[in-house]
Amino acid sequence: MEPCIIFQFMSVMSDMRERIRRRPAVAALALGLVTLGIYLIGFQYTEGSGDAAPHELLPIVLLEHGNFYFDDYAGKDRPLLYFYVESKGHVVSFYPIVPGLLNVPAALIGKVCSMDLYARRYLLAKWTAAVVTAASVSFMFLALVRVCSRFWIAVGLALVYACCTTVWSTASLCLLQHGPSLLFLTSAMALLGNPQSRWMPFCGFFLGMAVFNHPANALFALPIAIYMVLHHRQRLIPFIASALVPAILMALYSHYYWGSILALGQGHRWEGTLGPHYTHFHGPLFGTLAGHLFSPGRGLFVFSPVFLFSVPMLFWVLFSSKANPLHRYLVIGALADLVLYAKWSIWWGGWSFGYRLLTEMVPVLTLMLALGWERFIVRYRSLQALLLATVLLSAYFHFLGVYFPSDWNVTPTNIDTSPQRLWDWHDTALGRSQMLFCKSLHGSGPN
C-alpha cells in the first residue's frame, strides 16, 4: 500500500504543477503570498524615516479631516521638518501622496479594529509596504513568464527580484515611493509583455500612476508611450484614455494644494527643491555614475552583483536588430533613470542602504537577466554556477540590510556632509552589518 500512496501523492503534485503552469496568475498569487511571508518575518520596519512620515500620517489626516493638510502635525507654531512644506497657507507633504493613499485600506482596517491609528501607524505602514512590494513580485513574475522558456526559471528570477535587491532591503522595509513605483511599473510590464491581450493598452493607467507616485518615472513612461505610437498605434486611444485618469488626478491635486499643475504634486524641481534643502540636477556625470554602480557605499554591482549578468543584454537589446522593440524602450527608460540620479547633487540619496535611488531600475535589470539566461547562461554550466554564487551573495547582502542595519550613515560622520565616505572600502555599511550578524551568532546580539 505504501508505494501506491507515494505514487498517488506524486501524481497529485504533478497535476498541481501542470495546473500552475497553465494558469500563471495562480502561480503569481502564490509567489506574492510567499514573498509577503518573507517580508513579514520579524516584522522589520524602518521607523522614524522622514521620507515616509507623510505617507504614514496621510490616512489619519484623510479619515479625520477629509483633506491633505498636515497642519495638526506640523503647524506654524513649530519649525517645519524637511518632509513638509507650507503651501497656500497650509502644510502639505513635500512628497507625492500616492504611497499615503495606498496606506488608506490598512488604516480603515485598523479603524474597524478600534486601533489607535497614530500609535500604530508604523505597524499599518509596514503591512502596506510589504503587501505593495509583494504584489510587485507577482507582476514581475507575469512579465518574466513571457520571456522565460521554462516556468521554474521565471519563478527563480522573480525570487531574485524579490530577495536579492533593494526591493527587499528598501521597498518592503519602509513606506517610501519605491514600493508603489515597483508595483505600477511591473504591472505595466506584465501587460506590455502580452500584446495580444485586450488589456495591454491599459498599461497606460499604471504608467500614469507611476508618474503620479514619482514624477521621475516619466523617464520610463515616455519611451513606452513612443513604443505604443510606433508599434501599437491602433491601440493608442485606450492607452491614452487610461493614462489620463492619474494625470488628471495629479493635476487636480497639484492645482488645489500646490497652486500649479506644473508642481507635479511634490517639492522637487529641476531648477531646485522647494523646501528647506536646496538640491539640483547639475552634478558631475561620470564620477557619480561610477558611484552608483561600483562604490562600496551605494554601488549597484556591489550590493547586487547578480546584475552583472544583465549588462551584456543591456547592450544587446540596445543595438541588436533581433531584440524585442519593447525591451529596447524599457532599457532606454532605465538608463535615463540612471543618468538622472547621476546628475542629482545628492546622488547617494541621503541615509539609506545600498542603491536605493536606483530601485526603479530593478524590474528592467531582472528582465535583462532573464534574457541573458535564455541567450547564453543556459548553455554553460560554469556561467550557471557563477550566477548562482552571485544570487546567494546578493541575497545575503540584502538579508544583512534587513535584519542587521548599522549606524554607518551617521557615524563617524554624517554621510550627507561627508559623501567621500561612500568610497571608503575599509569601513562599509555591509562590513558593519556583517559584524553585527557575527555578534548575534555569538550571542551578544546586534547593537
C-alpha positions as CSV (number, residue, x, y, z in Angstrom):
1,M,0.0,0.0,0.0
2,E,2.8,2.4,0.8
3,P,4.2,2.6,-2.8
4,C,0.7,3.1,-4.0
5,I,0.2,6.1,-1.6
6,I,3.5,7.6,-2.7
7,F,2.6,7.2,-6.4
8,Q,-0.8,8.9,-5.8
9,F,0.9,11.7,-3.9
10,M,3.4,12.2,-6.7
11,S,0.6,12.1,-9.3
12,V,-1.3,14.8,-7.4
13,M,1.7,17.0,-7.1
14,S,2.5,16.6,-10.8
15,D,-1.1,17.5,-11.7
16,M,-0.9,20.6,-9.5
17,R,2.4,21.7,-11.2
18,E,0.7,21.4,-14.6
19,R,-2.3,23.4,-13.5
20,I,0.0,26.1,-12.2
21,R,2.0,26.2,-15.4
22,R,-1.2,26.6,-17.4
23,R,-2.5,29.3,-15.1
24,P,0.3,31.8,-14.4
25,A,-2.0,34.1,-12.5
26,V,-2.4,31.4,-9.8
27,A,1.4,31.0,-9.6
28,A,1.8,34.8,-9.4
29,L,-0.6,34.9,-6.5
30,A,1.2,32.1,-4.7
31,L,4.6,33.7,-5.3
32,G,3.2,37.0,-4.0
33,L,2.0,35.3,-0.8
34,V,5.3,33.5,-0.3
35,T,7.3,36.8,-0.6
36,L,4.8,38.6,1.6
37,G,5.6,36.0,4.3
38,I,9.3,36.6,3.8
39,Y,8.8,40.4,4.1
40,L,6.8,40.0,7.3
41,I,9.3,37.7,9.1
42,G,10.5,39.5,12.2
43,F,8.3,42.5,11.2
44,Q,11.2,44.7,10.4
45,Y,10.3,48.3,9.6
46,T,12.5,51.5,9.3
47,E,10.7,53.6,11.9
48,G,11.3,57.3,12.0
49,S,12.3,57.7,8.3
50,G,11.4,61.3,7.5
51,D,10.7,60.5,3.8
52,A,7.9,58.1,4.9
53,A,6.4,60.2,7.7
54,P,3.7,61.9,5.4
55,H,2.7,58.6,4.0
56,E,2.3,57.1,7.5
57,L,0.1,60.0,8.6
58,L,-1.9,60.7,5.4
59,P,-4.6,58.1,6.1
60,I,-5.2,59.6,9.6
61,V,-5.4,63.1,8.1
62,L,-7.8,61.9,5.4
63,L,-10.1,60.0,7.8
64,E,-10.1,62.8,10.4
65,H,-10.3,65.9,8.2
66,G,-11.1,64.8,4.7
67,N,-8.2,66.7,3.1
68,F,-4.4,66.5,2.6
69,Y,-3.3,69.2,5.1
70,F,-0.9,68.2,7.8
71,D,-1.4,71.4,9.9
72,D,-2.2,69.4,13.1
73,Y,1.1,67.5,12.8
74,A,3.4,70.3,11.6
75,G,1.7,73.6,12.2
76,K,3.0,77.1,12.2
77,D,3.8,77.0,15.9
78,R,6.8,74.7,15.2
79,P,9.6,74.6,12.6
80,L,8.7,72.6,9.5
81,L,10.7,69.4,9.0
82,Y,12.1,68.8,5.6
83,F,9.2,66.4,4.6
84,Y,6.6,69.1,4.9
85,V,6.2,72.4,3.0
86,E,3.9,75.3,3.5
87,S,1.7,76.0,0.5
88,K,-1.3,78.3,0.2
89,G,-1.3,78.9,4.0
90,H,-1.4,75.2,4.9
91,V,1.2,72.4,5.5
92,V,1.4,69.7,2.8
93,S,3.6,66.7,2.1
94,F,6.8,67.5,0.4
95,Y,6.4,64.2,-1.4
96,P,3.6,62.9,-3.7
97,I,0.6,61.5,-1.9
98,V,0.2,58.1,-3.7
99,P,2.0,56.0,-1.1
100,G,-0.2,57.5,1.6
101,L,-3.3,56.8,-0.5
102,L,-2.2,53.1,-0.8
103,N,-1.9,53.1,3.0
104,V,-5.6,54.1,3.5
105,P,-7.0,50.5,3.3
106,A,-4.7,49.4,6.2
107,A,-5.9,52.4,8.2
108,L,-9.5,51.6,7.5
109,I,-9.0,48.1,8.7
110,G,-7.2,49.5,11.8
111,K,-10.1,51.8,12.5
112,V,-12.6,49.0,12.2
113,C,-10.5,47.1,14.7
114,S,-10.6,50.1,17.1
115,M,-6.8,50.7,16.8
116,D,-5.1,53.9,17.9
117,L,-4.1,54.8,14.3
118,Y,-1.4,57.3,15.3
119,A,0.2,55.0,17.8
120,R,0.1,52.1,15.4
121,R,1.0,54.0,12.3
122,Y,4.3,52.1,11.8
123,L,2.5,48.8,12.1
124,L,0.0,49.8,9.4
125,A,2.7,51.2,7.2
126,K,4.7,48.1,7.4
127,W,1.7,46.0,6.2
128,T,1.1,48.4,3.3
129,A,4.8,48.4,2.3
130,A,5.0,44.6,2.5
131,V,1.8,44.0,0.6
132,V,2.5,46.5,-2.1
133,T,6.1,45.2,-2.7
134,A,4.9,41.5,-2.6
135,A,2.3,42.4,-5.2
136,S,5.1,43.8,-7.4
137,V,6.8,40.4,-7.2
138,S,3.6,38.8,-8.6
139,F,3.5,41.2,-11.6
140,M,7.3,40.8,-12.1
141,F,6.7,37.0,-12.4
142,L,3.9,37.6,-15.0
143,A,6.4,39.8,-17.0
144,L,9.1,37.1,-16.7
145,V,7.0,34.2,-17.7
146,R,6.6,35.8,-21.2
147,V,10.3,35.7,-21.8
148,C,11.4,32.6,-20.0
149,S,11.2,29.3,-21.8
150,R,10.8,27.3,-18.6
151,F,8.3,28.1,-15.9
152,W,10.6,27.5,-13.0
153,I,13.2,29.9,-14.3
154,A,10.6,32.6,-14.2
155,V,9.8,31.6,-10.6
156,G,13.5,31.7,-9.7
157,L,14.2,35.1,-11.3
158,A,11.1,36.5,-9.6
159,L,12.6,35.4,-6.3
160,V,15.9,37.1,-7.3
161,Y,14.0,40.3,-7.9
162,A,12.2,39.9,-4.5
163,C,15.2,38.9,-2.3
164,C,18.5,39.9,-4.0
165,T,17.8,43.6,-4.4
166,T,16.6,46.7,-2.7
167,V,13.1,45.5,-3.4
168,W,13.6,43.6,-0.1
169,S,16.0,45.8,1.8
170,T,14.3,49.1,0.9
171,A,10.9,48.9,-0.6
172,S,9.5,46.3,1.8
173,L,11.0,47.9,4.9
174,C,9.5,51.4,4.7
175,L,6.6,53.1,3.1
176,L,8.6,55.1,0.6
177,Q,7.8,55.9,-3.0
178,H,9.8,52.9,-4.3
179,G,7.3,50.2,-3.4
180,P,4.4,51.8,-5.3
181,S,6.7,52.6,-8.2
182,L,7.7,49.0,-8.4
183,L,4.0,47.9,-8.3
184,F,3.0,50.2,-11.1
185,L,6.0,49.6,-13.3
186,T,5.8,45.8,-13.0
187,S,2.1,45.9,-13.6
188,A,2.7,47.9,-16.8
189,M,5.5,45.5,-17.9
190,A,3.2,42.4,-17.3
191,L,0.5,43.9,-19.6
192,L,3.0,45.1,-22.2
193,G,4.5,41.6,-22.3
194,N,1.2,40.2,-23.7
195,P,0.5,42.4,-26.7
196,Q,-2.4,40.1,-27.9
197,S,-4.3,40.8,-24.7
198,R,-7.2,43.2,-24.8
199,W,-5.9,44.6,-21.5
200,M,-2.5,45.5,-22.8
201,P,-3.2,49.2,-23.7
202,F,-4.5,49.8,-20.2
203,C,-0.8,49.7,-19.1
204,G,-1.2,53.5,-19.6
205,F,-3.1,53.7,-16.3
206,F,-0.2,52.1,-14.4
207,L,2.4,54.2,-16.1
208,G,0.4,57.3,-15.2
209,M,0.1,56.2,-11.6
210,A,3.9,55.5,-11.6
211,V,4.4,59.2,-12.6
212,F,1.9,60.5,-10.1
213,N,3.7,58.5,-7.4
214,H,7.2,59.6,-8.5
215,P,7.4,62.1,-11.4
216,A,10.9,60.8,-12.3
217,N,9.1,57.7,-13.5
218,A,8.2,59.7,-16.6
219,L,11.6,58.6,-17.9
220,F,10.1,55.1,-18.1
221,A,6.6,56.2,-19.2
222,L,7.7,58.4,-22.1
223,P,9.7,55.7,-24.0
224,I,6.8,53.3,-23.6
225,A,4.4,56.0,-25.0
226,I,6.7,56.3,-28.0
227,Y,6.7,52.5,-28.3
228,M,2.9,52.5,-28.4
229,V,2.9,55.1,-31.1
230,L,5.3,53.3,-33.3
231,H,4.2,49.7,-32.7
232,H,0.6,49.7,-31.5
233,R,-0.9,52.8,-33.0
234,Q,-4.3,51.2,-33.3
235,R,-4.5,50.8,-29.5
236,L,-3.5,54.3,-28.6
237,I,-7.0,55.5,-27.6
238,P,-7.4,53.2,-24.6
239,F,-3.7,53.7,-23.8
240,I,-4.1,57.5,-23.7
241,A,-7.5,57.4,-22.0
242,S,-6.3,55.2,-19.2
243,A,-3.1,57.3,-18.7
244,L,-5.3,60.4,-18.5
245,V,-7.0,59.2,-15.3
246,P,-4.0,59.5,-13.0
247,A,-2.7,62.5,-15.0
248,I,-5.9,64.4,-14.2
249,L,-5.9,63.4,-10.6
250,M,-2.3,64.6,-10.2
251,A,-3.1,67.9,-12.0
252,L,-6.1,68.5,-9.7
253,Y,-4.1,67.8,-6.6
254,S,-1.2,70.0,-7.8
255,H,-3.5,72.8,-8.7
256,Y,-5.6,72.8,-5.5
257,Y,-2.8,72.0,-2.9
258,W,0.3,73.5,-4.7
259,G,-1.2,76.3,-6.7
260,S,0.0,75.0,-10.1
261,I,-0.4,71.8,-12.1
262,L,3.3,72.1,-13.0
263,A,4.2,71.4,-9.4
264,L,3.6,67.7,-10.2
265,G,2.4,67.2,-6.6
266,Q,5.8,67.5,-4.9
267,G,8.6,69.8,-3.8
268,H,11.4,68.5,-6.0
269,R,12.1,70.7,-9.1
270,W,14.6,70.5,-11.8
271,E,15.7,74.1,-11.1
272,G,16.0,73.4,-7.3
273,T,14.0,72.0,-4.4
274,L,11.0,73.9,-2.9
275,G,11.7,73.3,0.7
276,P,14.5,73.6,3.4
277,H,17.0,71.6,1.3
278,Y,18.3,73.0,-1.9
279,T,19.2,70.4,-4.5
280,H,19.8,70.5,-8.2
281,F,20.5,68.2,-11.2
282,H,23.7,69.7,-12.4
283,G,26.2,67.3,-10.7
284,P,29.2,65.7,-12.4
285,L,28.0,62.8,-14.5
286,F,30.8,60.2,-14.8
287,G,32.1,60.3,-11.2
288,T,28.6,59.8,-9.8
289,L,27.8,57.1,-12.4
290,A,30.8,55.2,-11.0
291,G,29.5,55.8,-7.5
292,H,26.0,54.5,-8.4
293,L,27.5,51.3,-9.9
294,F,30.7,50.5,-8.0
295,S,31.1,52.5,-4.8
296,P,31.1,50.3,-1.6
297,G,28.5,52.6,-0.1
298,R,25.9,52.7,-2.9
299,G,27.1,50.6,-5.8
300,L,24.5,48.6,-7.7
301,F,27.0,45.8,-8.6
302,V,28.4,45.8,-5.1
303,F,25.1,45.2,-3.3
304,S,23.5,43.1,-6.1
305,P,26.4,41.5,-8.1
306,V,23.8,39.3,-9.8
307,F,23.0,42.2,-12.1
308,L,26.5,41.9,-13.7
309,F,24.9,39.2,-15.8
310,S,22.3,41.8,-17.0
311,V,24.9,44.1,-18.5
312,P,25.6,42.2,-21.7
313,M,21.9,42.1,-22.5
314,L,21.5,45.8,-22.0
315,F,23.9,46.4,-24.9
316,W,22.4,43.5,-27.0
317,V,18.9,44.9,-26.6
318,L,20.0,48.4,-27.5
319,F,22.0,47.5,-30.6
320,S,20.7,44.2,-32.0
321,S,18.1,44.2,-34.7
322,K,16.8,40.9,-33.3
323,A,15.8,42.4,-30.0
324,N,12.2,42.9,-29.0
325,P,11.4,46.6,-29.5
326,L,9.6,46.7,-26.2
327,H,12.7,45.7,-24.4
328,R,14.7,48.4,-26.1
329,Y,12.4,51.1,-24.9
330,L,12.4,49.7,-21.3
331,V,16.2,49.8,-21.3
332,I,16.2,53.3,-22.6
333,G,14.0,54.3,-19.7
334,A,16.2,52.5,-17.1
335,L,19.3,54.1,-18.5
336,A,17.7,57.6,-18.5
337,D,16.8,57.0,-14.8
338,L,20.4,56.1,-14.0
339,V,21.6,59.3,-15.7
340,L,19.1,61.5,-13.9
341,Y,20.2,60.3,-10.5
342,A,23.9,60.6,-11.5
343,K,23.2,64.3,-12.2
344,W,21.4,64.9,-8.8
345,S,23.5,66.8,-6.3
346,I,22.8,64.2,-3.6
347,W,23.2,61.2,-5.8
348,W,23.6,58.8,-2.8
349,G,20.1,59.5,-1.6
350,G,20.7,60.5,2.0
351,W,20.6,57.9,4.7
352,S,19.8,54.6,3.0
353,F,21.1,51.1,2.4
354,G,22.6,50.3,-0.9
355,Y,21.4,51.7,-4.3
356,R,18.0,53.0,-3.0
357,L,17.6,55.6,-5.7
358,L,18.1,53.0,-8.5
359,T,15.4,50.7,-7.1
360,E,13.0,51.5,-10.0
361,M,15.6,50.1,-12.4
362,V,15.4,46.7,-10.8
363,P,12.5,45.3,-12.8
364,V,14.2,46.1,-16.1
365,L,17.5,44.7,-14.9
366,T,15.7,41.5,-13.8
367,L,14.1,41.2,-17.3
368,M,17.6,41.6,-18.8
369,L,18.8,38.8,-16.5
370,A,16.0,36.6,-17.9
371,L,17.0,37.4,-21.4
372,G,20.7,36.7,-20.5
373,W,19.7,33.3,-19.2
374,E,17.8,32.4,-22.3
375,R,20.5,33.6,-24.7
376,F,23.8,32.5,-23.2
377,I,23.8,31.5,-19.5
378,V,21.7,28.3,-20.0
379,R,24.4,27.0,-22.4
380,Y,27.3,27.0,-20.0
381,R,27.5,25.2,-16.6
382,S,30.3,27.4,-15.5
383,L,28.1,30.6,-16.0
384,Q,25.2,28.9,-14.2
385,A,27.5,28.2,-11.2
386,L,28.8,31.7,-11.2
387,L,25.3,33.1,-11.5
388,L,24.2,31.0,-8.5
389,A,27.1,32.3,-6.5
390,T,26.1,35.9,-7.2
391,V,22.5,35.2,-6.4
392,L,23.5,33.8,-3.0
393,L,25.8,36.7,-2.3
394,S,23.2,39.3,-3.3
395,A,20.6,37.6,-1.1
396,Y,23.0,37.6,1.8
397,F,23.9,41.3,1.4
398,H,20.2,42.3,1.5
399,F,19.5,39.9,4.3
400,L,22.1,41.9,6.3
401,G,20.5,45.1,5.3
402,V,17.1,44.0,6.5
403,Y,18.0,42.3,9.8
404,F,21.3,43.9,10.8
405,P,21.1,47.6,9.9
406,S,24.0,49.6,11.1
407,D,24.7,53.3,12.0
408,W,27.1,53.6,9.1
409,N,25.2,56.6,7.6
410,V,25.7,58.7,10.7
411,T,29.0,57.6,12.3
412,P,31.7,58.6,12.4
413,T,30.3,61.5,10.4
414,N,27.0,62.1,8.6
415,I,27.1,60.8,5.1
416,D,25.3,63.9,3.8
417,T,28.1,66.1,4.9
418,S,30.9,63.6,4.2
419,P,30.0,61.9,1.0
420,Q,33.6,60.9,0.4
421,R,32.9,58.1,2.9
422,L,30.9,56.4,0.1
423,W,34.3,55.3,-1.4
424,D,35.8,54.1,1.8
425,W,36.5,50.3,1.3
426,H,37.8,49.9,4.9
427,D,34.6,51.0,6.6
428,T,31.4,50.0,4.7
429,A,27.7,49.5,5.5
430,L,28.0,45.8,4.5
431,G,31.0,45.4,6.7
432,R,29.3,46.8,9.8
433,S,26.2,44.7,9.2
434,Q,28.4,41.6,8.9
435,M,30.0,42.5,12.2
436,L,26.5,42.8,13.8
437,F,25.5,39.5,12.3
438,C,28.6,37.8,13.7
439,K,27.9,39.2,17.1
440,S,24.4,37.9,17.0
441,L,25.7,34.4,16.2
442,H,27.9,34.6,19.3
443,G,25.0,35.6,21.5
444,S,25.8,39.3,22.0
445,G,23.1,40.4,19.7
446,P,23.1,43.5,17.3
447,N,23.7,46.9,18.7
